[in-house]
Every structure is written in C-alpha cells, then in structure tokens.
Amino acid sequence: MPVEFLNSLKPPGMLYHKLILRVDTPMLLRNLKPPKLCNGSGLKVKALHRNIIEATILTGYAKGETVFVPRIPLIPNDLPYEFKRLQFPLKVCFALTLNKSQGQTLKFAGIDLRDNCSSHGRFYVACSRVSSSSSLLILSPTNRSAKNIVYKEVL
C-alpha cells in the first residue's frame, strides 16, 4: 500500500497521522499509566522533543505533576490488512463531554443545550462542575426551555 494512503486512514480508536502541537496546548490522553495518565487526563505541553513530550497534568489524581509522554505503537484491528503507527497518544482538546467532566472541578464551563440532555441527571452533572453560577454559561435556543429527558420505558 502507498504510504500516503495509509497516512490518510483514520480507523476507530486510532489518531490522525499528523499531530500539530505547540507549547501550552491542552490535550487529551489515552490510557497510558492509570490512575495518573488515563483517558480524559488534561495535559499542558511544556516541551516538545523528537520522541517524547514533557507535559504538566491539569486535572485529576496527579494535578500539577510533570510527566513524559512517549510515542507508542498503535495497530488497528478492524481492517483487512495490518499496519502500525508509532505516534504520541495525544489529541488536542478544547472541550469535555459530560462523561469526561464527571469528578472534575472547572473554573468556567459552557453548556450547549441545542440538543436535549439524553439521560436523567446529565444537565445537573454539567451544571455542578463549577463552584458558582457566574462561572456557568448555558447556550439554549430562544423561547425553548431545557428539558431533562427520562425514558420511562428503560426504567
């Protein structure tokens, strides 16, 4: 297979071939060294090196600690052919999903309610991530109230 074709693939669970980072970029990480470096850990890049990235943990168990993130081999298993990418298990992020925000305390949060919350309690979880209502911004279409949907058939 041509290298350009393999580089263009984005199988589920794999990251893009090209990663563009700068110092101070926030990012999201795969499970690497739980509980310190696990999926959903927010990091801030301190220094970029050829085979390792120096970063500071922003949230969770080891907040404020400096860590080194190496390149790791990623092999997709749902394609008819095999290939391996040696890359950093990082992704630039500027937002958290409700699932990733559980247990986090945020200085400021914005909630997008253009779509209804899909399960009971999700709106509460989103609102409870900040310590004051002045740190919360809610985006909701005009003349529509926020609904917390409960599917009674499931219960």
N, C-alpha and C positions, 0 to 999 in steps of 0.2 A: 504494500500500500504506500502511496506517496505520503511523505511526512506532512505536507500541507493539509491533506485530507484528515489525517489523524489529529492534527492540531485543531482542526475545525470542529471536532466532535465534542459534545457535552453530554455524556451519558449520565443517568441519575446517580447521585452520590459522588460524582466527580466534579472538580472545579474547572474553571476555564483554563485553557493552556497558558494564557498570558495574564500575569498579575501585576498591576500597577500600584505601587505603594509609595508613600512619602513619610518622612518623619512626622509624628503626631497624628497619623491616620488611625481612626478607630477600626477595629476589625473583629470578626467572629471566628471561633476556632472549633475544629472537630475534637472528638475525644482523643487526648494525647497522653495525659498523665492525671487521671482523676484522683482526688477531687479538685486538685489545683488547676489543671488545664483540661477542661472538658467542654463539650459542645455548649455554646452560649456564653463562654467567657469573653468579656470585653477586654481588649488589649489596646495599648497605645505604643506605637513604634518609637523606640529610642534611637536605634541604629540599624542600618541595613548592611549586611555583609553578603558575600557570594553564596555561602551555603548555610547561613544561619541568620536569624533576625532576633535582635535584642529588643525586648518589649517590657512594659510595666502592666501588671494586671489592674484593671479599673474596678472590677466588681467581684463579688463573691468571696469565697473561702480565703484566698490569699491576696486580698486587695492591697495594692502598693508594692508588692514584691516584684523584683526584676526576674524575668525568665528568658531563656533562649529557645527559640523555636527552630528545629532543623527541617530540612527537606525530607519528605518521606515518600516511599513508593506507593502509588495509587494504581490499582489494577481493576478495571471494570469487569464484572462477571455476567453481564446480561447482553453481551454482544456475541455474534457468531465467530469472532476472531479475538485473539488476545493481544493486548499491548499494555505497556507500563509507562506511567508518567512519574518522574521524580520531581516533586514540587512541594512548596510550602502549603500546609493545610489551613490556609487563611482565606478570608473573604472580607472585603471592605463592607462595613455596615454603618448605617446612619439611623436605623430604627430597630426596635424589638417587636416581635409578635407577642401577643398576650401570654402564650405558653412560656416564652423565654423571659418574660418580665416577672413571673411569679418569684417571690422571695427577694426581688431587687428593690432598693430604695433609690429613687431618682430625684434629682434637683428640680427637673422640669419634665412634664410629659404632655404630649399632644395625642388625642384620641380621635380617630376618624370613624364617624358613625354614618357614613353614606350608605353602608350596608349594616343591617341589624346584627347585634351580637348573636352568635349561633348557639350558645348554650347558657343555661342558668348560671348566674354569678359572674360571667366574664366581664360585664360592664363594671361591676363592683371591684373586681381584681384590677382592672385597668385604672380606675379612679383612685384606688388605695395605694398606688405605688409612690405617690408624692405626699409630703407632710402637710401641705396647706393648699387650699383651693385656689389661691393666687398663683400657684405653680402649675396649674392644670389648664389646658386649652382643649376644648371639645369642638370638633368640626361636625356640624349636623346640617342637613339641608333645611332651608327656610320653611316654616309652617309645618314641621314634622317633629313629633316628639320621639325620643329614644325609646325603643321597645326592648325589653329583655325577654327573648323568646324562650318558651319552655314547651317542649314536645311531650304532651301527656301520654301519647302512645308508647313512648320509650319507657316512661316511668311505670 
